[in-house]
């Protein structure tokens, strides 16, 4: 089993390296998928050097045991989803498979787009739902100032930890 502080430390190192190494790219205000790829590269590198070697970092992941991932929205509709970035064991450790789900948004997105990602992270980290990610992160990237704010989700709720 892993400790939250260990995962958070790994993630924050990856975030800082991502921001430092990709400053020029970020200032171009590209698509979030591009940034997720580069962040995933940093996370993967750190996973391979850590106690989390059995975990993988994947982007735009939309499967759960071969089935398309779906969530039930607040209005009761079922919607297919792609999670921007996840850290998981690829089903090699069923009990601890889904470690982290990350949704990335540029701060220039609409409030509704950002709120939709918050709703998704609350769902994905809810231990009474099917996916049960241990942690969720909303990664809000400011392309003009090359910085990122993060919100952490656990147990279906935002964790008000200041980072």
VMD Tcl script that draws the C-alpha trace (Angstrom):
set ca {
  {0.00 0.00 0.00}
  {1.14 3.55 -0.60}
  {0.93 6.69 1.46}
  {-0.73 9.83 0.17}
  {2.29 11.99 0.98}
  {4.52 9.74 -1.18}
  {2.21 10.03 -4.18}
  {1.77 13.76 -3.66}
  {5.54 14.27 -3.43}
  {6.06 12.32 -6.66}
  {3.31 14.27 -8.41}
  {4.60 17.67 -7.26}
  {8.10 16.83 -8.50}
  {6.63 15.83 -11.86}
  {4.55 19.03 -12.00}
  {7.55 21.23 -11.25}
  {9.75 19.49 -13.82}
  {6.95 19.63 -16.39}
  {6.50 23.37 -15.90}
  {10.25 24.09 -15.96}
  {11.04 21.88 -18.95}
  {8.10 22.94 -21.10}
  {7.93 26.67 -20.45}
  {8.11 27.65 -24.16}
  {5.59 24.98 -25.13}
  {3.14 26.04 -22.42}
  {3.32 29.69 -23.47}
  {2.05 28.63 -26.93}
  {-1.32 27.85 -25.30}
  {-1.61 24.44 -26.96}
  {-4.25 21.77 -26.44}
  {-4.43 20.20 -22.98}
  {-3.77 16.74 -24.45}
  {-0.31 17.90 -25.45}
  {0.43 19.04 -21.91}
  {-0.96 15.80 -20.43}
  {1.45 13.82 -22.59}
  {4.44 15.80 -21.36}
  {3.29 15.60 -17.73}
  {2.79 11.83 -18.13}
  {6.40 11.50 -19.34}
  {7.64 13.20 -16.17}
  {5.40 11.07 -13.95}
  {6.49 7.86 -15.71}
  {10.14 8.70 -15.21}
  {9.59 9.25 -11.49}
  {7.45 6.11 -11.12}
  {10.31 4.00 -12.55}
  {12.69 5.46 -9.94}
  {10.31 4.99 -7.00}
  {8.58 2.31 -4.96}
  {5.73 2.55 -7.48}
  {7.40 0.60 -10.28}
  {4.32 -1.58 -10.82}
  {2.26 1.48 -11.78}
  {1.81 3.07 -15.19}
  {0.82 6.54 -16.28}
  {-1.61 6.67 -19.23}
  {-3.30 9.59 -20.95}
  {-6.80 9.78 -22.44}
  {-7.70 6.46 -20.83}
  {-11.28 5.35 -21.41}
  {-11.40 1.67 -20.43}
  {-12.14 -0.30 -17.29}
  {-11.56 -4.04 -17.65}
  {-12.10 -3.72 -21.41}
  {-15.35 -1.76 -21.11}
  {-15.76 1.92 -21.97}
  {-15.67 4.06 -18.83}
  {-18.92 5.85 -18.07}
  {-20.18 8.08 -15.29}
  {-23.66 8.92 -14.14}
  {-24.07 12.69 -14.23}
  {-25.95 14.74 -11.64}
  {-28.97 14.83 -13.97}
  {-29.01 11.00 -14.11}
  {-27.60 10.58 -17.62}
  {-24.86 8.06 -18.43}
  {-21.89 9.60 -20.26}
  {-18.78 7.99 -21.76}
  {-15.57 9.48 -20.39}
  {-11.88 9.68 -21.16}
  {-9.80 10.49 -18.11}
  {-7.05 12.94 -19.08}
  {-4.31 11.12 -17.16}
  {-4.32 8.18 -14.77}
  {-1.82 6.29 -12.66}
  {-2.84 2.65 -12.29}
  {-1.44 -0.88 -12.19}
  {-3.25 -1.87 -15.40}
  {-5.19 -4.42 -13.33}
  {-2.02 -6.09 -11.97}
  {-3.06 -5.19 -8.41}
  {-6.84 -5.27 -8.25}
  {-7.05 -3.99 -4.68}
  {-4.85 -0.97 -5.34}
  {-5.23 -0.63 -9.12}
  {-6.58 2.90 -9.53}
  {-4.19 5.20 -7.74}
  {-4.77 8.63 -9.30}
  {-7.06 10.29 -11.86}
  {-6.11 13.71 -13.18}
  {-8.19 16.14 -15.18}
  {-6.37 19.08 -16.76}
  {-7.94 22.37 -17.71}
  {-6.49 25.66 -18.79}
  {-7.67 28.50 -16.57}
  {-9.05 30.14 -19.72}
  {-11.77 27.43 -19.91}
  {-15.30 28.26 -18.90}
  {-16.37 27.86 -15.30}
  {-18.78 25.14 -16.46}
  {-15.99 23.15 -18.16}
  {-13.93 23.29 -14.98}
  {-16.94 22.35 -12.86}
  {-17.61 19.35 -15.13}
  {-14.09 18.09 -14.39}
  {-14.65 18.61 -10.66}
  {-17.83 16.55 -10.90}
  {-15.93 13.83 -12.75}
  {-13.20 13.71 -10.08}
  {-15.76 13.51 -7.30}
  {-17.30 10.54 -9.10}
  {-14.00 8.80 -9.90}
  {-12.72 9.08 -6.31}
  {-15.98 8.06 -4.66}
  {-15.25 4.75 -2.91}
  {-18.91 3.73 -3.29}
  {-18.68 3.89 -7.11}
  {-17.10 1.45 -9.53}
  {-13.73 3.11 -10.25}
  {-12.55 4.04 -6.73}
  {-9.47 6.08 -7.58}
  {-7.60 6.73 -4.35}
  {-6.83 10.31 -5.38}
  {-7.97 12.84 -7.94}
  {-6.24 15.98 -9.12}
  {-7.67 18.91 -10.99}
  {-4.68 20.48 -12.74}
  {-5.49 24.10 -13.63}
  {-2.80 25.40 -15.95}
  {-2.12 29.09 -16.48}
  {-0.38 29.27 -19.87}
  {0.42 32.98 -19.65}
  {2.27 32.70 -16.34}
  {3.47 29.09 -16.76}
  {2.14 27.85 -13.47}
  {-0.44 25.37 -12.29}
  {-2.84 25.24 -9.39}
  {-4.06 21.89 -8.20}
  {-7.11 20.70 -6.36}
  {-7.00 17.31 -4.66}
  {-9.95 14.95 -4.40}
  {-10.36 11.97 -2.08}
  {-13.39 9.89 -1.17}
  {-15.63 11.78 -3.58}
  {-14.82 15.20 -2.09}
  {-12.37 18.02 -2.59}
  {-9.57 17.93 -0.03}
  {-8.95 21.51 1.13}
  {-5.24 20.94 1.59}
  {-3.18 24.00 0.63}
  {-0.34 23.17 -1.74}
}
mol new
graphics top color blue
foreach p $ca { graphics top sphere $p radius 0.5 }
foreach p [lrange $ca 0 end-1] q [lrange $ca 1 end] { graphics top cylinder $p $q radius 0.2 }
display resetview
